[in-house]
Amino acid sequence: MHLQFITMNIGVIILVGLILTVVSFITIPLIPVRLKSLLAFTTVLIIAIATSILALKALSGIKTEELFYGGSIFGNIPVRIDALSSWFILIVNFTCVTGALYGIGYMKSYESQKANTSLHWISYIIFHLSMLSVCVLQNSLAFLIAWELMSISSLLLVIFEHSKSDTIKAGINYLVQMHIGVVLISVAFIWVYFSEGSFDFASIANFFSHHYPVWLFLIFFIGFGIKAGFIPLHTWLPHAHPAAPSHVSGVMSGVIVKMGIYGILRVVFYLNTELILIGKTILILSVLTAFYGILNASVHRDFKRMLAYCTIENIGIIGMGIGIGIIGKGINNQYMMLIGFTGALLHTLNHSLYKSLLFYSAGNIYQQTHTRDMEVLGGLIKKMPATGFLFLCGALAIGGLPPFNGFISEFLIYSGLIEGIKTQNVQFSTVMILFVAGLALVGGISILTFTKSFGTIFLGSPRTQLHEEPKEVSLLMRVPMYLILLVILAIGIFPNIVFNPALTISSNLCGATTISENLLTISPVIAIIGRVSLGLILLIVLIYFVRSRVTVTKASVFQPTWGCSYVAPNTKMQYTSKSFSKSLAKLFSFILKEKKNYKEIEKNTIFPTQRVFISHYDEFFEDNFITRINNRIFSFMNYFMFIHNGRIQRYILYGFFFIVMIIAATLLNLI
């Protein structure tokens, strides 16, 4: 009876979701522009609440499933909400709700664009629904349709400011790469169908059980990896994230890249052979992805592009957890297996929280300053103290520092690597030591990156005179950020509220009937970390309280900043963003290619004219691989330009020859 109730809920929720979506599509273009975002938020919130209820039931152990008849082509379409689906549904819902709430305030400056705003919010609702559909559909054809809807709707969100050429270029780049991923995923599904005769995801496990799994997994991994952002499949992120509105950037970085992670995990849990080879490959690629992402983030001065590269870094960290879990499964080390997968799931959640917080903070900055170049900013902490505080909290969280949530998931991934070091194989232990060093290096560069970003944007004095005086954004835009921060701190202080469900998901999907004693001991350790984090927060609050009480009666005295013997200091003497990262960029100059635009002063020039120095860092993979491949393709296609020559007579002749060929083929029984 209870199962029937749950099953009925799926059908009811799908029906309610479709009705709400249709009503929103009809209503949004007709209502006043100030109400469009409110209606979209309400629709997203209702759908999120309804689907989250099912997800929470699935997390409690009630697997939800219903079969829908899809005709002779699709067959039965299974809609399943298992533990893995529910985890990602909850992440998608929370991030989309906060993004829609933040967007109400952020989109007020675009209210003059009525039609564009209507399309934007309709696309946002489709985007939310399509991601939920990806999480629950386990029929390959239906899954591909949902995946395509997700890509198209997110494209429309990215190119909101389509009047800008850079935005259109970013959108085309995103569209092309997403469809390359769709082609690869489709090839993998077709391969499975012709082998197993079924579109059901369960047939993937059947395929792996009696075929060599590496090649099929590789196709799946590349297809999903493009969406996730593993190198060298990442090049759409640094273009799409800066181009999109900031609430869309937060949602894309928070959850759309996680749909790639979801696809990879879904396939990974069907694997039973060649686990060590696949795990090592993913682990190596993930370390390189994390290092490459944070290295580029450290040198870029566009703060939204910097955050996009940080997304690549964190995808690498999630991939490390997946690689550790696969290797642990391959060597029959339950602790390593479960701690790796659990760390990956937790970091997926944690990254969605602090990255959306950082992108919303970036949106606040951009809305008030109308620039993404941190080199022209400075001193914003005086004008936007709440945004500065929220950005700082997000920066500490992404740096993996307590008392924030990022520390918990990275601690688990470190624990998995250290468990690998304890193995009896010296070569394997040595490799694991290198991975620990790599993750530590990534963490150190991450702290450097956000020290640079926070210091350059918020501290010091303004480096240029802006057209308008910045001020703090409205409370409506800050409320979702405070909500995210509350969840971040809750996970940091009470980590077991998310660790235990994530561990249960990992153990169920890995088929672990019992949990080893080592894993039972880590839960109390994590609880201790939470108590220490709470103590740290209370200590900070106590120090602040004592300081405020002591200084309340003191007169505030303001003096000029010490000028290091310069009698006339100015804002150009401050550390710039490049000052922080120049030494690191030189050290890795073989990856970070700096392009300079500067005319050197010749020796015989006595009175040199004013010169301008411009520099930027190129994208290594894009310039050295993708651009070259594109140029070769364009050169090859130019050989066929004679076909499209604009002469109507030629086109009629082409049609005549085509008809003749069809008639001849018919007479010869070729068709």
C-alpha positions as CSV (number, residue, x, y, z in Angstrom):
1,M,0.0,0.0,0.0
2,H,2.8,2.4,0.9
3,L,4.7,1.6,-2.3
4,Q,1.5,2.3,-4.3
5,F,1.3,5.7,-2.6
6,I,4.8,6.6,-3.5
7,T,4.3,5.4,-7.1
8,M,1.1,7.5,-7.4
9,N,3.1,10.5,-6.2
10,I,5.5,10.2,-9.1
11,G,2.7,10.4,-11.6
12,V,1.0,13.2,-9.7
13,I,4.2,15.2,-9.4
14,I,5.0,14.8,-13.1
15,L,1.4,16.0,-14.0
16,V,1.6,18.9,-11.6
17,G,5.1,19.9,-13.0
18,L,3.8,19.8,-16.6
19,I,0.7,21.9,-15.7
20,L,2.8,24.4,-13.8
21,T,5.3,24.6,-16.7
22,V,2.6,25.1,-19.3
23,V,0.8,27.8,-17.2
24,S,4.1,29.6,-16.6
25,F,4.9,29.5,-20.3
26,I,1.6,31.1,-21.1
27,T,1.5,33.5,-18.2
28,I,5.1,34.9,-18.1
29,P,5.0,36.7,-21.4
30,L,1.6,38.3,-20.5
31,I,2.2,39.6,-17.0
32,P,4.0,42.8,-16.0
33,V,7.8,42.6,-16.2
34,R,8.3,43.0,-12.5
35,L,6.2,39.9,-11.8
36,K,7.9,37.6,-14.4
37,S,10.8,36.6,-12.1
38,L,8.5,36.2,-9.1
39,L,6.3,33.7,-11.1
40,A,9.3,31.8,-12.3
41,F,10.7,31.6,-8.8
42,T,7.3,30.4,-7.5
43,T,7.2,27.7,-10.2
44,V,10.7,26.5,-9.5
45,L,10.0,26.5,-5.7
46,I,6.9,24.4,-6.0
47,I,8.6,21.9,-8.3
48,A,11.6,21.8,-6.0
49,I,9.5,21.1,-2.9
50,A,7.5,18.3,-4.5
51,T,10.5,16.5,-6.0
52,S,12.6,17.0,-2.8
53,I,9.9,15.1,-0.8
54,L,10.4,12.1,-3.1
55,A,14.1,12.5,-2.9
56,L,14.1,12.5,0.9
57,K,12.0,9.4,0.9
58,A,14.5,7.7,-1.4
59,L,17.3,8.7,0.9
60,S,15.5,7.0,3.8
61,G,15.6,3.7,1.9
62,I,12.3,3.8,-0.1
63,K,13.2,3.3,-3.7
64,T,10.7,5.0,-6.0
65,E,10.0,3.7,-9.5
66,E,7.3,3.9,-12.1
67,L,7.2,2.7,-15.7
68,F,5.6,4.9,-18.4
69,Y,4.7,3.5,-21.8
70,G,6.7,5.4,-24.5
71,G,5.2,3.7,-27.6
72,S,6.9,1.3,-29.9
73,I,10.1,3.4,-30.2
74,F,10.8,4.2,-26.5
75,G,9.2,1.1,-25.0
76,N,8.8,1.3,-21.2
77,I,10.4,4.4,-19.8
78,P,11.5,3.7,-16.2
79,V,11.4,6.7,-13.9
80,R,13.6,5.8,-10.9
81,I,14.5,7.8,-7.8
82,D,17.2,5.9,-6.0
83,A,19.7,7.1,-3.5
84,L,22.1,8.5,-6.2
85,S,19.3,10.3,-8.0
86,S,17.9,11.8,-4.8
87,W,21.3,13.2,-3.8
88,F,21.6,15.1,-7.1
89,I,17.9,16.1,-7.1
90,L,18.4,17.8,-3.7
91,I,21.5,19.6,-4.9
92,V,19.8,20.7,-8.1
93,N,16.7,21.9,-6.3
94,F,18.5,24.0,-3.6
95,T,20.8,25.6,-6.1
96,C,18.0,26.4,-8.6
97,V,15.8,27.9,-5.9
98,T,18.6,30.2,-4.6
99,G,19.5,31.1,-8.1
100,A,15.9,32.0,-9.0
101,L,15.6,34.0,-5.7
102,Y,18.8,35.9,-6.4
103,G,17.8,36.4,-10.0
104,I,14.6,38.4,-8.9
105,G,16.9,41.2,-7.7
106,Y,19.7,40.7,-10.2
107,M,17.3,40.9,-13.2
108,K,15.7,44.2,-12.2
109,S,18.2,46.2,-14.2
110,Y,17.0,44.3,-17.3
111,E,13.3,45.0,-16.9
112,S,13.3,47.2,-20.1
113,Q,14.0,44.0,-22.1
114,K,10.5,42.5,-21.7
115,A,10.6,39.8,-24.4
116,N,14.2,38.8,-23.5
117,T,13.3,38.6,-19.8
118,S,10.3,36.4,-20.6
119,L,12.4,34.0,-22.7
120,H,15.1,34.0,-19.9
121,W,12.7,32.8,-17.2
122,I,10.9,30.3,-19.4
123,S,14.3,28.8,-20.2
124,Y,15.2,28.8,-16.5
125,I,12.1,26.7,-15.7
126,I,12.9,24.3,-18.5
127,F,16.5,24.1,-17.3
128,H,15.4,23.2,-13.8
129,L,13.0,20.5,-15.1
130,S,15.4,19.0,-17.6
131,M,18.1,18.5,-14.9
132,L,15.6,16.8,-12.6
133,S,14.6,14.6,-15.6
134,V,18.2,13.7,-16.2
135,C,18.4,12.5,-12.6
136,V,15.4,10.2,-12.8
137,L,15.0,9.0,-16.4
138,Q,16.7,5.6,-16.9
139,N,15.7,5.0,-20.5
140,S,18.5,6.0,-22.8
141,L,16.3,7.7,-25.5
142,A,14.3,9.6,-22.9
143,F,17.5,10.5,-21.1
144,L,19.1,11.9,-24.3
145,I,16.0,14.1,-24.9
146,A,16.2,15.5,-21.3
147,W,20.0,16.0,-21.8
148,E,19.4,17.9,-25.0
149,L,16.7,20.1,-23.4
150,M,19.2,20.8,-20.6
151,S,21.8,21.9,-23.1
152,I,19.5,24.1,-25.2
153,S,17.8,25.8,-22.3
154,S,21.2,26.5,-20.6
155,L,22.4,27.9,-24.0
156,L,19.5,30.4,-24.0
157,L,20.4,31.4,-20.5
158,V,24.0,31.9,-21.4
159,I,23.3,34.2,-24.4
160,F,20.9,36.4,-22.5
161,E,23.0,39.5,-23.5
162,H,23.1,38.4,-27.1
163,S,23.8,41.9,-28.4
164,K,27.5,41.3,-27.3
165,S,29.6,39.5,-29.8
166,D,31.7,37.7,-27.1
167,T,28.5,36.3,-25.6
168,I,27.4,34.9,-28.9
169,K,30.8,33.3,-29.4
170,A,30.7,31.8,-26.0
171,G,27.2,30.4,-26.7
172,I,28.2,28.9,-30.0
173,N,31.3,27.4,-28.4
174,Y,29.2,25.9,-25.6
175,L,26.6,24.6,-28.0
176,V,29.1,22.8,-30.2
177,Q,30.9,21.2,-27.3
178,M,27.7,20.1,-25.7
179,H,26.6,18.4,-28.9
180,I,29.9,16.6,-29.3
181,G,29.2,15.2,-25.9
182,V,25.6,14.3,-26.9
183,V,27.0,12.4,-30.0
184,L,29.4,10.4,-27.8
185,I,26.8,9.5,-25.2
186,S,24.4,8.5,-28.0
187,V,27.1,6.3,-29.6
188,A,27.6,4.6,-26.2
189,F,23.8,4.0,-25.7
190,I,23.4,2.7,-29.3
191,W,26.3,0.3,-28.7
192,V,24.6,-1.0,-25.5
193,Y,21.3,-1.3,-27.3
194,F,22.6,-3.4,-30.2
195,S,24.4,-5.6,-27.7
196,E,21.7,-6.0,-25.1
197,G,18.5,-5.1,-27.0
198,S,17.3,-2.7,-24.3
199,F,17.2,1.1,-23.7
200,D,17.0,0.5,-19.9
201,F,20.1,1.7,-18.0
202,A,20.3,-1.8,-16.4
203,S,21.4,-3.1,-19.7
204,I,24.7,-1.1,-19.2
205,A,25.5,-3.4,-16.3
206,N,24.7,-6.4,-18.4
207,F,27.0,-5.2,-21.1
208,F,29.9,-4.7,-18.6
209,S,29.3,-8.1,-17.2
210,H,30.3,-10.0,-20.4
211,H,32.2,-7.4,-22.5
212,Y,35.6,-5.7,-22.0
213,P,34.3,-2.5,-20.4
214,V,37.1,0.0,-21.0
215,W,36.1,1.3,-24.5
216,L,32.5,1.8,-23.7
217,F,33.3,3.4,-20.4
218,L,35.8,5.7,-22.2
219,I,33.1,6.9,-24.6
220,F,30.7,7.5,-21.7
221,F,33.4,9.3,-19.7
222,I,34.3,11.7,-22.6
223,G,30.7,12.4,-23.3
224,F,29.8,13.2,-19.7
225,G,33.3,14.7,-19.1
226,I,32.7,17.5,-21.5
227,K,29.7,18.6,-19.4
228,A,31.7,18.1,-16.2
229,G,34.8,20.0,-17.4
230,F,37.7,17.6,-17.1
231,I,40.7,18.7,-19.1
232,P,41.1,18.8,-22.1
233,L,37.3,18.9,-22.4
234,H,36.9,22.0,-20.3
235,T,37.3,24.9,-22.7
236,W,33.6,25.9,-22.8
237,L,33.6,26.9,-19.1
238,P,35.9,29.9,-19.1
239,H,33.8,31.4,-21.9
240,A,30.2,30.5,-20.8
241,H,30.5,31.4,-17.1
242,P,31.6,35.0,-17.7
243,A,29.1,35.5,-20.5
244,A,26.0,34.3,-18.5
245,P,24.1,36.4,-15.9
246,S,25.6,35.8,-12.5
247,H,22.6,33.8,-11.1
248,V,22.9,31.5,-14.2
249,S,26.7,31.2,-13.7
250,G,26.1,30.2,-10.1
251,V,23.6,27.5,-11.2
252,M,25.7,26.3,-14.1
253,S,28.8,26.0,-11.9
254,G,26.8,24.6,-9.0
255,V,24.8,22.0,-10.8
256,I,25.0,21.7,-14.6
257,V,28.6,20.5,-14.5
258,K,27.5,18.1,-11.8
259,M,25.1,16.4,-14.3
260,G,28.3,15.2,-16.0
261,I,29.5,13.9,-12.6
262,Y,26.1,12.2,-12.1
263,G,26.4,10.5,-15.5
264,I,29.9,9.3,-14.8
265,L,28.9,8.0,-11.3
266,R,25.9,6.2,-12.8
267,V,28.1,4.4,-15.2
268,V,30.9,3.8,-12.7
269,F,28.6,1.9,-10.3
270,Y,27.8,-0.6,-13.1
271,L,31.5,-1.5,-13.4
272,N,32.9,-4.7,-12.0
273,T,36.0,-5.4,-14.0
274,E,39.2,-3.5,-15.1
275,L,38.6,-1.3,-12.0
276,I,42.2,-0.6,-11.2
277,L,43.1,0.6,-14.7
278,I,40.0,2.8,-14.9
279,G,40.5,4.1,-11.4
280,K,44.1,5.1,-11.9
281,T,43.3,6.8,-15.2
282,I,40.6,8.8,-13.7
283,L,42.7,9.7,-10.7
284,I,45.6,10.9,-12.8
285,L,43.4,12.9,-15.1
286,S,41.6,14.4,-12.1
287,V,44.8,15.5,-10.4
288,L,45.9,17.2,-13.6
289,T,42.5,18.8,-14.0
290,A,42.5,20.2,-10.5
291,F,46.1,21.5,-10.9
292,Y,45.5,23.0,-14.3
293,G,42.2,24.7,-13.2
294,I,43.6,26.3,-10.1
295,L,46.8,27.3,-11.9
296,N,44.8,29.3,-14.5
297,A,42.5,30.7,-11.8
298,S,45.5,32.1,-10.0
299,V,46.6,34.3,-13.0
300,H,43.3,35.5,-14.5
301,R,42.1,39.0,-13.6
302,D,38.5,38.6,-14.8
303,F,36.9,37.4,-11.6
304,K,34.1,35.4,-13.2
305,R,36.7,33.7,-15.5
306,M,38.7,33.0,-12.4
307,L,35.7,31.4,-10.8
308,A,35.1,29.3,-13.9
309,Y,38.6,27.9,-13.7
310,C,38.0,27.1,-10.0
311,T,35.1,25.0,-11.1
312,I,37.5,23.0,-13.2
313,E,39.7,22.6,-10.2
314,N,36.9,21.3,-8.0
315,I,35.7,18.9,-10.7
316,G,39.2,17.5,-10.5
317,I,38.9,17.1,-6.8
318,I,35.5,15.3,-7.2
319,G,37.1,13.1,-9.9
320,M,39.9,12.2,-7.4
321,G,37.3,10.9,-5.0
322,I,35.7,8.8,-7.8
323,G,39.1,7.4,-8.8
324,I,39.9,6.5,-5.2
325,G,36.6,4.8,-4.9
326,I,37.1,2.7,-8.1
327,I,40.6,1.7,-7.1
328,G,39.4,0.7,-3.6
329,K,36.7,-1.4,-5.2
330,G,39.3,-3.0,-7.5
331,I,41.7,-3.9,-4.7
332,N,38.8,-5.0,-2.5
333,N,39.6,-2.2,0.1
334,Q,36.2,-1.3,1.4
335,Y,37.4,1.7,3.4
336,M,39.1,3.2,0.4
337,M,36.2,2.5,-1.8
338,L,33.5,4.0,0.4
339,I,35.5,6.9,1.6
340,G,36.4,7.8,-2.0
341,F,32.8,7.8,-3.3
342,T,31.5,9.4,-0.2
343,G,34.1,12.2,-0.5
344,A,33.1,12.7,-4.1
345,L,29.4,13.0,-3.3
346,L,30.1,15.4,-0.4
347,H,32.4,17.6,-2.5
348,T,29.7,17.7,-5.2
349,L,27.3,19.1,-2.6
350,N,29.9,21.4,-1.0
351,H,31.1,22.8,-4.3
352,S,27.5,23.6,-5.4
353,L,27.1,25.7,-2.2
354,Y,30.2,27.8,-2.1
355,K,30.6,28.2,-5.8
356,S,27.0,29.5,-6.2
357,L,27.8,31.8,-3.2
358,L,30.9,33.1,-4.9
359,F,29.2,33.7,-8.3
360,Y,26.3,35.6,-6.6
361,S,29.0,37.7,-4.9
362,A,30.6,38.3,-8.2
363,G,27.2,39.3,-9.6
364,N,26.9,41.9,-6.8
365,I,30.2,43.3,-7.7
366,Y,29.5,43.4,-11.4
367,Q,26.1,45.0,-11.0
368,Q,27.6,47.8,-9.0
369,T,30.8,48.4,-10.8
370,H,29.9,47.2,-14.4
371,T,33.3,45.5,-14.8
372,R,34.8,42.0,-14.3
373,D,38.4,43.2,-14.2
374,M,39.6,43.1,-10.7
375,E,42.7,45.3,-11.6
376,V,40.4,48.4,-11.8
377,L,38.7,47.7,-8.5
378,G,39.8,48.0,-4.8
379,G,38.4,49.1,-1.5
380,L,34.9,47.7,-2.1
381,I,34.8,46.3,1.5
382,K,34.0,49.9,2.6
383,K,31.2,50.3,0.1
384,M,29.8,46.7,0.0
385,P,30.7,45.2,3.5
386,A,28.1,42.4,3.3
387,T,29.2,41.2,-0.1
388,G,32.8,41.4,1.0
389,F,32.0,39.2,4.1
390,L,30.1,36.7,2.0
391,F,32.8,36.5,-0.7
392,L,35.4,36.0,2.1
393,C,33.3,33.1,3.6
394,G,33.0,31.5,0.1
395,A,36.7,31.9,-0.4
396,L,37.6,30.2,2.8
397,A,35.2,27.4,2.1
398,I,36.6,26.8,-1.4
399,G,40.1,26.9,0.1
400,G,39.1,23.9,2.2
401,L,39.6,25.7,5.5
402,P,37.6,25.1,8.7
403,P,35.0,25.8,10.0
404,F,33.5,25.7,6.5
405,N,32.1,22.7,4.6
406,G,34.9,22.3,2.0
407,F,37.3,21.0,4.7
408,I,35.1,18.0,5.4
409,S,35.0,16.6,1.8
410,E,38.7,17.3,1.2
411,F,39.5,15.6,4.5
412,L,37.7,12.5,3.3
413,I,39.6,12.5,0.0
414,Y,42.9,12.9,1.8
415,S,41.9,10.0,4.0
416,G,41.3,7.8,1.0
417,L,44.7,8.7,-0.5
418,I,46.4,8.0,2.8
419,E,44.6,4.6,3.0
420,G,46.1,3.9,-0.5
421,I,49.6,4.7,0.8
422,K,49.2,2.0,3.5
423,T,49.0,-0.8,0.8
424,Q,51.8,-3.3,0.6
425,N,52.7,-2.4,-3.0
426,V,55.6,0.1,-2.8
427,Q,55.0,1.4,-6.3
428,F,51.3,2.0,-5.6
429,S,52.1,3.7,-2.3
430,T,54.6,6.0,-4.0
431,V,52.0,7.1,-6.6
432,M,49.5,7.8,-3.8
433,I,52.1,10.0,-2.0
434,L,52.4,12.0,-5.2
435,F,48.7,12.4,-5.4
436,V,48.6,13.6,-1.8
437,A,51.3,16.1,-2.7
438,G,49.3,17.2,-5.8
439,L,46.1,17.8,-3.8
440,A,48.1,19.7,-1.2
441,L,49.7,21.9,-3.9
442,V,46.2,22.5,-5.4
443,G,45.0,23.6,-2.0
444,G,47.9,26.0,-1.5
445,I,47.4,27.6,-4.9
446,S,43.7,27.9,-4.2
447,I,44.5,29.9,-1.0
448,L,46.8,32.1,-3.0
449,T,44.2,32.6,-5.7
450,F,41.5,33.8,-3.3
451,T,43.9,35.9,-1.2
452,K,44.7,37.7,-4.5
453,S,41.1,38.0,-5.5
454,F,39.7,39.2,-2.1
455,G,42.7,41.5,-1.5
456,T,42.6,43.1,-5.0
457,I,38.8,43.6,-5.1
458,F,37.9,44.5,-1.5
459,L,41.0,45.8,0.2
460,G,43.1,48.8,-0.3
461,S,41.8,51.8,-2.2
462,P,39.9,52.1,-5.5
463,R,42.4,51.8,-8.4
464,T,40.2,53.8,-10.9
465,Q,37.3,56.2,-10.7
466,L,34.1,54.3,-11.6
467,H,31.2,55.9,-13.4
468,E,28.9,55.3,-10.5
469,E,29.6,55.0,-6.8
470,P,29.2,51.3,-5.7
471,K,26.9,50.5,-2.9
472,E,25.6,47.4,-1.2
473,V,23.0,45.4,-3.1
474,S,19.4,45.0,-2.0
475,L,18.5,42.6,0.8
476,L,16.6,40.5,-1.7
477,M,19.8,39.6,-3.5
478,R,21.6,38.9,-0.2
479,V,19.0,36.6,1.4
480,P,19.8,33.6,-0.8
481,M,23.5,34.2,-0.1
482,Y,22.9,34.2,3.7
483,L,20.8,31.0,3.2
484,I,23.7,29.3,1.4
485,L,26.2,30.5,4.1
486,L,23.9,29.0,6.8
487,V,24.0,25.6,5.1
488,I,27.8,25.8,4.6
489,L,28.3,26.5,8.3
490,A,25.8,23.8,9.3
491,I,27.7,21.2,7.3
492,G,31.0,22.5,8.7
493,I,29.7,22.3,12.3
494,F,27.5,19.2,12.0
495,P,29.2,17.3,9.2
496,N,27.5,13.9,10.0
497,I,24.1,15.3,8.8
498,V,25.5,14.9,5.3
499,F,28.3,12.4,5.8
500,N,26.1,9.6,7.0
501,P,23.6,9.8,4.1
502,A,26.4,10.0,1.6
503,L,28.1,7.0,3.1
504,T,24.8,5.1,3.0
505,I,24.4,6.0,-0.7
506,S,28.0,4.8,-1.5
507,S,27.6,1.5,0.4
508,N,24.2,0.7,-1.2
509,L,25.5,1.5,-4.8
510,C,28.7,-0.5,-4.2
511,G,26.8,-3.4,-2.8
512,A,28.5,-3.3,0.6
513,T,26.2,-5.2,3.0
514,T,28.3,-4.2,6.1
515,I,30.6,-1.3,6.8
516,S,34.1,-1.9,8.1
517,E,35.3,-0.9,11.5
518,N,37.6,1.8,10.0
519,L,34.6,3.6,8.5
520,L,32.7,3.4,11.7
521,T,35.6,5.2,13.5
522,I,35.7,8.1,11.0
523,S,32.2,9.3,11.8
524,P,33.2,10.3,15.4
525,V,36.4,11.9,14.0
526,I,34.2,14.0,11.7
527,A,32.0,14.9,14.6
528,I,35.0,16.1,16.6
529,I,36.0,18.2,13.6
530,G,32.6,19.8,13.7
531,R,32.8,20.5,17.4
532,V,36.3,22.1,16.9
533,S,34.8,24.2,14.1
534,L,32.0,25.3,16.4
535,G,34.6,26.2,19.0
536,L,36.5,28.3,16.5
537,I,33.4,30.2,15.5
538,L,32.5,30.9,19.1
539,L,36.1,32.0,19.8
540,I,35.9,34.5,16.9
541,V,32.6,35.8,18.1
542,L,34.0,36.2,21.6
543,I,37.1,38.0,20.4
544,Y,34.9,40.3,18.3
545,F,32.6,41.0,21.3
546,V,35.4,41.7,23.7
547,R,37.1,44.0,21.2
548,S,33.9,45.9,20.5
549,R,33.3,46.4,24.2
550,V,36.8,47.6,24.8
551,T,36.9,50.0,21.9
552,V,33.4,51.4,22.2
553,T,34.6,54.2,24.4
554,K,37.8,54.9,22.3
555,A,37.9,57.6,19.8
556,S,38.6,56.5,16.2
557,V,41.7,58.2,14.8
558,F,42.4,58.0,11.0
559,Q,45.9,58.5,9.7
560,P,47.4,58.2,6.2
561,T,48.7,54.8,5.2
562,W,52.5,54.3,5.7
563,G,54.0,55.1,2.4
564,C,57.3,53.3,2.7
565,S,59.2,56.7,2.5
566,Y,57.2,57.8,-0.5
567,V,55.9,61.3,0.2
568,A,53.1,61.2,-2.4
569,P,51.7,57.7,-2.4
570,N,48.9,56.9,-4.9
571,T,46.6,54.0,-5.7
572,K,49.0,52.7,-8.5
573,M,51.5,51.7,-5.8
574,Q,49.1,49.0,-4.5
575,Y,49.6,45.3,-5.2
576,T,47.7,44.3,-8.3
577,S,46.2,41.0,-9.1
578,K,49.2,40.3,-11.3
579,S,51.6,41.1,-8.5
580,F,50.3,38.2,-6.5
581,S,50.6,35.6,-9.3
582,K,53.5,36.8,-11.4
583,S,56.1,34.6,-9.8
584,L,53.9,31.5,-10.0
585,A,53.1,32.3,-13.6
586,K,56.8,32.5,-14.5
587,L,57.4,29.1,-12.7
588,F,54.7,27.4,-14.9
589,S,55.3,29.5,-18.0
590,F,55.3,26.4,-20.2
591,I,51.5,26.1,-19.4
592,L,50.6,29.7,-18.7
593,K,51.5,31.5,-21.9
594,E,51.4,35.2,-21.4
595,K,50.8,37.4,-24.4
596,K,52.0,41.0,-24.2
597,N,51.2,44.0,-26.3
598,Y,54.0,46.5,-25.7
599,K,56.4,48.4,-27.9
600,E,59.8,48.4,-26.4
601,I,61.7,51.7,-26.0
602,E,64.6,51.7,-28.5
603,K,68.1,52.7,-27.4
604,N,68.3,55.8,-29.5
605,T,64.9,57.2,-28.2
606,I,65.7,60.2,-26.0
607,F,62.1,61.3,-25.3
608,P,59.8,58.3,-25.5
609,T,56.1,58.8,-26.0
610,Q,53.5,57.4,-23.7
611,R,53.1,53.7,-24.0
612,V,50.4,51.2,-23.0
613,F,51.2,47.8,-21.6
614,I,48.5,45.1,-22.1
615,S,48.9,41.4,-21.3
616,H,46.7,38.3,-21.0
617,Y,47.1,34.6,-20.5
618,D,46.1,32.3,-23.3
619,E,44.2,29.0,-22.8
620,F,46.8,26.3,-23.4
621,F,44.5,23.5,-24.7
622,E,42.3,25.8,-26.7
623,D,45.2,27.5,-28.5
624,N,47.4,24.5,-29.0
625,F,44.8,21.9,-29.9
626,I,41.2,23.0,-30.5
627,T,42.1,26.2,-32.5
628,R,44.5,24.3,-34.7
629,I,42.0,21.5,-35.3
630,N,39.4,24.0,-36.2
631,N,41.8,25.8,-38.6
632,R,42.5,22.5,-40.3
633,I,38.8,21.7,-40.7
634,F,38.1,25.2,-42.1
635,S,41.0,24.8,-44.5
636,F,39.7,21.4,-45.7
637,M,36.1,22.7,-46.1
638,N,37.4,25.6,-48.2
639,Y,38.1,23.1,-51.0
640,F,34.4,22.5,-51.4
641,M,33.5,26.2,-51.6
642,F,33.0,25.8,-55.4
643,I,29.8,23.8,-54.8
644,H,28.2,26.7,-53.0
645,N,28.8,29.4,-55.6
646,G,25.5,31.2,-55.7
647,R,24.6,30.3,-59.3
648,I,21.0,29.1,-59.6
649,Q,21.7,27.1,-62.7
650,R,24.3,25.0,-60.9
651,Y,21.8,24.3,-58.1
652,I,19.2,23.1,-60.6
653,L,21.8,20.9,-62.2
654,Y,22.6,19.4,-58.8
655,G,18.9,18.6,-58.4
656,F,18.8,17.0,-61.9
657,F,21.8,14.7,-61.2
658,F,20.3,13.7,-57.8
659,I,17.0,12.7,-59.5
660,V,18.9,10.7,-62.2
661,M,20.9,8.9,-59.5
662,I,17.7,8.0,-57.6
663,I,16.1,6.6,-60.7
664,A,19.2,4.6,-61.7
665,A,19.5,3.2,-58.2
666,T,15.8,2.2,-58.2
667,L,16.2,0.4,-61.6
668,L,19.2,-1.4,-60.4
669,N,17.4,-2.5,-57.2
670,L,20.0,-0.7,-55.1
671,I,17.3,1.0,-53.0
